[in-house]
Structure formats: C-alpha cells, structure tokens
Amino acid sequence: MEKACKLCLNDVWIGKNMEKYNENQRSSSMVRIKGYHGTCSFAQESIERYGLDPKKTKKRSDHWLGQGVYFFLQQDQARWWAEDIAGKYWNHGSVALVYGADIVADRKYVKDFREYEDVAQFQKWAVELLNSLNEGHEAKPKFTTEKFRGLLFDYYKTEYNIYVMIGSFSKNRVGYALYDPREEELQLQKAIMKTTGIYYQEVQVCVSNSACIQNQKVEYVGEVEVI
Amino acid sequence: MKINQELFKELCELYEVEFSEQYKKVMLEDENGEMRELIPEDIKEIISPYIEVIPYTVRQREFCLEEQLFFEASEELLIAA
C-alpha cells in the first residue's frame, strides 16, 4: 500500500490517497478505526472464546444502527457505558469491562453518516424503498420508529454488504461529560441547547462482520463496588 | 426499486413488524401511540436522531435511561438495558 497522506479525524485514517472523494477511490481505500466496546465481566468468557462476534450479540429491536457489535470512539465513553451496565441490579457481582479493537474494512463496506455523501446516498435509497413498499394492494407494515430504524439499517447492510456503520446521535445529556448540570439546571440547559442548536454528538460504530474486528484486548477493568 | 422480499420478510419477523390490510400505505406509530403514514421526512430523523436522556437515581448512583445494545454474555444470563 503506497504511503498516503494521513488524515486523522476521530481515529479514522484513509490508507491510500484521498485527493478527490469519488466512488473509485472509496472502493480502494481502507478504513481503520480504533473502537471501544463497553460491557461487563459476565460477558468476558463468551468474548474471550468467540471474540467480539456480531453473530453472538443479543438480537434487539431497538438498536441504533441495526444488529451488530457497537463501539465508541473514545475510551471514556465505553467506560461510562460499561460502568452503567455493571451497575444494573441483574449484573450484580460483575465489574465494568472495556475492550479496545481495531475496526478495519475497505471503504466500500463502510457507511459513515458523518459524511454527507453517505447520508445522501442512504436517504435516496430509503425513500425509494419506502415508495416501493407503498406500491401494490397487499397488507402494509406498521412500524414504530425503533423497528423501522433497525430494519432499514439491517436491510441496507445486508443488501449492499455494509460491514461497518457509523452514526452520530444528538443528546441533551451524557454521563461522561465533565459538566453535568444539577436537576434544577437541566431545564435551562435544554432550553439553551434548543436555542443554540448545539447538543452532545455521540458517535457510535456498529460492526456486523467479525472479520472487521481485529486485535481486541481488554483496556479497562472496573472495580467491584463494596457497599 | 425491486424489493428483496425474502430479506424484508425475514427482517420483519426479527423485528416483529405487524402487517395490516386496513392501511394502504406504510404506517408509523408515533410517540403518542397514534398511527400515521410513514413519510420521507421520518427517514431524516432516523439517520440522525435526537435522544432525550432522562436521569434517575437508584441506590445513590445516578443512571440515565437509555436503550442500547448489549453483548450477549451467555444463554443463561439476561443482560438488557
């Protein structure tokens, strides 16, 4: 692979040149992301045996980006998430666990919704799908937002061999931020966010092919809470 | 666009999507539980959703109500958000 300009943007770098963003170069570029998966120690045995395998994840209808293994781009986010999981009463006795891994894929297998081309492409496809579903006289599906989201992403990933999907979500509050307002300040914060249009942007990476998850290792182990 | 019917049916089963001959268009249940037609503008919200995080306190530790994916520990253990 020829040495290329190295673009560092949230730990994403393009392995080859990036002179002009077009389909040919996208298909010949490798994407490498350092991701962090937060979980609890109850999952460790399974992860050590099978690896971070999308096929082993629990199927749920409320995924953000469809079925797969989810990663944060920042370790402190994954730690926050792992501490939260370990703190659930049904996980009593477990400790927080964070795995770091390299997420590696050819750019043509990646959909990054932080990039406008990918958003536009997906949007156009989704509208065409919706129009096609509306045709005909057969029974029509009834969705909730969550189910439609999950189904849409899973359909797209399967149909177009997308193994890595990256999305950012606007939030009014995040547990890992340095500033966390008091209860009485929350409403004011919400009003300020709505006025300014500035929210926390949480980036998540969903990987649906285990071959894209490499070099996994434990990066953080939490402590047992002593009451 | 030609729909991959087999894939679509499989995913509808996975997500437990209901069908109804009552409706002529694809329907969306909104946050109030009311059914309305799913329109292209809904897709924009799906790609970049806004998430309202509601804090609550349990055992003097503060958590935030949020739904996300958990990695499956084992078949015996139930880990859920």
Interface residues (C-beta under 8 A of the other chain):
Chain A: H37 T39 C40 F42 A43 E45 S46 I47 L52 K56 T57 K58 K59 R60 S61 D62 H63 W64 G68 V69 Y70 W81 D84 I85 G87 K88 Y89 W90 N91 F113 V119 F122 Q123 W125 A126 V127 E128 L129 L130 N131 S132 L133 N134 H137 E138 A139 K140 P141 K142 F143 T144 T145 K147 F148 R149 G150 L151 L152 D154 Y155 T158 E159 G167 S168 F169 S170 K171 N172 R173 V174 G175 E183 L186 Y199
Chain B: M1 K2 I3 N4 L7 F8 L11 C12 L14 Y15 E16 V17 E18 F19 S20 E21 Y23 K24 K25 V26 M27 L28 E29 D30 M35 L38 P40 D42 I43 K44 E45 I46 I47 S48 P49 Y50 I51 E52 V53 P55 V58 R61 E62 F63 C64 E67 Q68 L69 F70 F71 E72 A73 S74 L77 L78 I79 A80
